[in-house]
Amino acid sequence: MADDSDTDYEEEFFECEEEQKSEETKKAKAPVLPAWSQPEGRAGRVGELRLLQVSDWLYRPEVQEPAPLTEDQLAEQAEVMMQLGSDQAGTEVRAKMQSANLLSDMESFKAANPGSVLADFVRWHSPRDWEEEKGLSNRMRSEGNIWAGLWEQARAVPARRQRRLFDDTREAEKVVTFLTGLNPGDLAQMLLPTLLQAGHYRLLEACHDDTMVELHMEMVKHVVRLSKLQCLPEVRHYKGVVENTDFDKRRQEANKLSQMFWLAEMRISQSLSLRKKFVYDLAVLS
C-alpha cells in the first residue's frame, strides 16, 4: 500500500512539472519587455489586431494634428520643393520635409505599443501595404524605403511630449515679420480684392432700383477673378523680384473694375439727381 501511494504521488508531481515546463516554454517564446516599457498615449484598440512579436493588442495612438497650411504657404512649399532639384541631396531633404508627420505618428505608435515592429505600424497606418499571407508589400520591402529608415530613427515618445508640428508662436512671429516688411503700396496690392469688394458693397447700398443688375453681376465676377491672381508682394519673400503672367492679368482686371466702378457711380449719381429734381425724394440723399 505504501508503494502504491508513493507511485501516485510521483506521477502527480511529474505531471505538475510537465505543466510548469509547458507554461515556461510559452513564456519564453514571447519577448519579455523591460519593466520600464510602459505604454503611453493609447487612444483605443484597433479591432481584434494583435502585435506580431509581443503578446498584446494593437492600440491606436494619440497623434498630433497635421499643421494647417494657407494657400500662400502651400505655394511657398511647392516652390522650395522645386528648387531642391532632383539630385540625391535634394531628394533626401525633400523626403525629410515631407515625413515630419509620419515620424511623429511612428513615435506615438511606439509609445502606445511597446515591442512593436514596422509591420505593426503599417497594419494600422497603411493597411493596403500589408497582406496576412505575404506580409509587407513590395513597396515597404524595397531598398532605401523611407518608412524603414524613419522607423529606426523614431523613439517611443507620446504625442504630448513631442515637439509640436504646428508652433503657433513661431507662425505668429513669421506673420508679424512679414507684415512689418511691407510698404503701403504692397499692403494696398494685397488688400485690393477686399477693398474692391467693400466698395462694391457700398455701391449696392446706394442703389435704389434694379436697373444695374447685370453690371453688378459682372463686377462680382471680376472681383472673384482678381482675388485668385497673385501679386508681387505675395511671392517676393520666397521668389524674389520676378515677373509673372498673373501680375499683368491682375492689373488688367483692376483696370476693368475701375471703369465699372466709375460707370456705376455715374449712373447712381444721375439717378439721385433725377429723383431729387423731378420726384423731390430727398430721403435718397440721406
C-alpha positions, 0 to 999 in steps of 0.5 A, a space after each residue: 500500500 505504501 508503494 502504491 501511494 508513493 507511485 501516485 504521488 510521483 506521477 502527480 508531481 511529474 505531471 505538475 512539472 510537465 505543466 510548469 515546463 509547458 507554461 515556461 516554454 510559452 513564456 519564453 517564446 514571447 519577448 519579455 519587455 523591460 519593466 520600464 516599457 510602459 505604454 503611453 498615449 493609447 487612444 483605443 484598440 484597433 479591432 481584434 489586431 494583435 502585435 506580431 512579436 509581443 503578446 498584446 493588442 494593437 492600440 491606436 495612438 494619440 497623434 498630433 494634428 497635421 499643421 494647417 497650411 494657407 494657400 500662400 504657404 502651400 505655394 511657398 512649399 511647392 516652390 522650395 520643393 522645386 528648387 531642391 532639384 532632383 539630385 540625391 541631396 535634394 531628394 533626401 531633404 525633400 523626403 525629410 520635409 515631407 515625413 515630419 508627420 509620419 515620424 511623429 505618428 511612428 513615435 506615438 505608435 511606439 509609445 502606445 505599443 511597446 515591442 512593436 515592429 514596422 509591420 505593426 505600424 503599417 497594419 494600422 497606418 497603411 493597411 493596403 501595404 500589408 497582406 496576412 499571407 505575404 506580409 509587407 508589400 513590395 513597396 515597404 520591402 524595397 531598398 532605401 524605403 523611407 518608412 524603414 529608415 524613419 522607423 529606426 530613427 523614431 523613439 517611443 515618445 507620446 504625442 504630448 511630449 513631442 515637439 509640436 508640428 504646428 508652433 503657433 508662436 513661431 507662425 505668429 512671429 513669421 506673420 508679424 515679420 512679414 507684415 512689418 516688411 511691407 510698404 503701403 503700396 504692397 499692403 494696398 496690392 494685397 488688400 485690393 480684392 477686399 477693398 474692391 469688394 467693400 466698395 462694391 458693397 457700398 455701391 449696392 447700398 446706394 442703389 435704389 432700383 434694379 436697373 444695374 443688375 447685370 453690371 453688378 453681376 459682372 463686377 462680382 465676377 471680376 472681383 472673384 477673378 482678381 482675388 485668385 491672381 497673385 501679386 508681387 508682394 505675395 511671392 517676393 519673400 520666397 521668389 524674389 523680384 520676378 515677373 509673372 503672367 498673373 501680375 499683368 492679368 491682375 492689373 488688367 482686371 483692376 483696370 476693368 473694375 475701375 471703369 465699372 466702378 466709375 460707370 456705376 457711380 455715374 449712373 447712381 449719381 444721375 439717378 439721385 439727381 433725377 429723383 431729387 429734381 423731378 420726384 423731390 425724394 430727398 430721403 435718397 440723399 440721406 
